């Protein structure tokens, strides 16, 4: 037996679709933000490693300021 298409039925279906779209969008943005933060942490790590290497080179060449 088929159900008649009514405004109420259409409204309920559209509400479910809207909720699904909203959930997907939020989760996509959350994943993007997590990836961006991971990239930031990688860059900070590389910068710290480079600074450490530079400090060692300066010490070996006696270029460091007296502390």
C-alpha positions as CSV (number, residue, x, y, z in Angstrom):
1,X,0.0,0.0,0.0
2,X,1.5,3.4,-1.0
3,X,1.3,6.4,1.2
4,X,0.0,9.7,-0.2
5,X,2.6,12.4,-0.5
6,X,1.5,15.2,1.7
7,X,3.1,18.5,2.8
8,X,3.7,17.0,6.2
9,X,5.5,14.0,4.7
10,X,7.7,16.3,2.5
11,X,8.4,18.5,5.5
12,X,9.6,15.5,7.6
13,X,11.8,14.2,4.8
14,X,13.3,17.7,4.2
15,X,14.0,18.1,7.9
16,X,16.0,14.8,7.9
17,X,17.9,15.7,4.8
18,X,18.8,19.1,6.4
19,X,20.0,17.5,9.6
20,X,22.2,15.0,7.6
21,X,23.7,17.9,5.6
22,X,24.4,19.9,8.7
23,X,26.1,17.0,10.4
24,X,28.3,16.2,7.4
25,X,29.4,19.8,7.1
26,X,30.3,20.1,10.7
27,X,32.3,16.8,10.7
28,X,34.1,17.9,7.5
29,X,35.1,21.2,9.0
30,X,36.2,19.4,12.2
31,X,38.5,17.1,10.2
32,X,39.9,20.0,8.3
33,X,40.7,21.9,11.5
34,X,42.4,18.8,12.9
35,X,44.6,18.5,9.8
36,X,45.4,22.2,9.9
37,X,46.5,21.9,13.6
38,X,48.6,18.8,12.8
39,X,50.3,20.8,10.0
40,X,51.0,23.6,12.5
41,X,52.5,21.2,15.0
42,X,54.7,19.7,12.3
43,X,55.9,23.2,11.2
44,X,56.6,24.2,14.8
45,X,58.6,21.0,15.3
46,X,60.7,21.6,12.2
47,X,61.3,25.2,13.3
48,X,62.5,24.1,16.7
49,X,64.7,21.4,15.2
50,X,66.2,23.9,12.8
51,X,66.8,26.4,15.6
52,X,68.6,23.7,17.7
53,X,70.8,22.8,14.8
54,X,71.6,26.5,14.2
55,X,72.5,27.0,17.9
56,X,74.9,24.0,17.7
57,X,76.6,25.3,14.6
58,X,77.0,28.7,16.2
59,X,78.6,27.1,19.3
60,X,81.0,25.0,17.2
61,X,82.1,28.1,15.3
62,X,82.3,30.2,18.5
63,X,79.7,32.6,17.0
64,X,77.4,32.5,20.1
65,X,76.9,35.6,22.1
66,X,78.4,35.4,25.6
67,X,75.6,34.5,28.1
